[in-house]
Amino acid sequence: MATGTQEPTRRERQREATFEEIVRASRELLGEGAELSLRAVAGRMGMTAPALYRYVASYQELVDLVAFEIDKAATERLVAAAATAPADDPAARLICAAVEFRAWALVNAREFSLCFANPVADSSCLRRELLTASSSGHFFTDLMHDLWEHHGFPIPTLDELPPAVAEAVRDPLIPAKVDKIAPADRGLVWVYMQGWTMLYGVVTLEVFGHMDPRVITSGEMFIDTVHAFCQRVALADDWGRLEALLRERLAA
């Protein structure tokens, strides 16, 4: 990888191009419902498995690489969806991003599964490092920060949080962008965690069909979950407008 402003060498450009091809081949396999494996990716690329090992040494490294790039691509959709709402309306921007996240997950269940439902076995592994750099997590954290600055909903102080939680929000091992959040205000990260748990929980149940299909099709559980979180962040008085936007986006 080239550093600073130094131009990448020909070898570095070729290596980056190969990584891009690995991701592209992996996403094609996922989209086709085929097995994702080093051998399958190598075959799709027209190379041998041992040659592929020079780029990804194990299946876990393959998953790490592909999941990270899937998240980046999905985040582009979230950013575009949020941008359809006014910049001074963070509540609407958050609603639009959440609906887009659900829409992407329902259509791309295998990519969603690889990216968001793949276990992290070791807190010190590469996947943990990549997870903390997750584009979508940073984007949602920024949206939450904007919402808090605009509406000033209550957040717990560090002293009010359980010790383990206080330690976690000071130095998150989750994809939470905290550089704009003062240490004393890191209770906002706990509210973000609560919101992500609600969003991820309902979307995961829908993606894997662990819910009455009529409820999934209608989106009513998703709407109810968003409603509950809006109450948590002092948007109850604004719910009528936000619900209308939510239903409009779901219908679209």
Secondary structure, DSSP 8 states (H G I E B T S, - for coil): ---TT----HHHHHHHHHHHHHHHHHHHHHHHT----HHHHHHHHTS-HHHHTTT--SHHHHHHHHHHHHHHHHHHHHHHHHTTS-TT-HHHHHHHHHHHHHHHHHH-HHHHHHHHSS----TTSHHHHHHHT-HHHHHHHHHHHHHHHHH------GGGS-HHHHHHHHS-SSS---TTS-GGGTHHHHHHHHHHHHHHHHHHHHHTT-S-HHHHHHTHHHHHHHHHHHHHTT-GGGHHHHHHHHHHHHH-
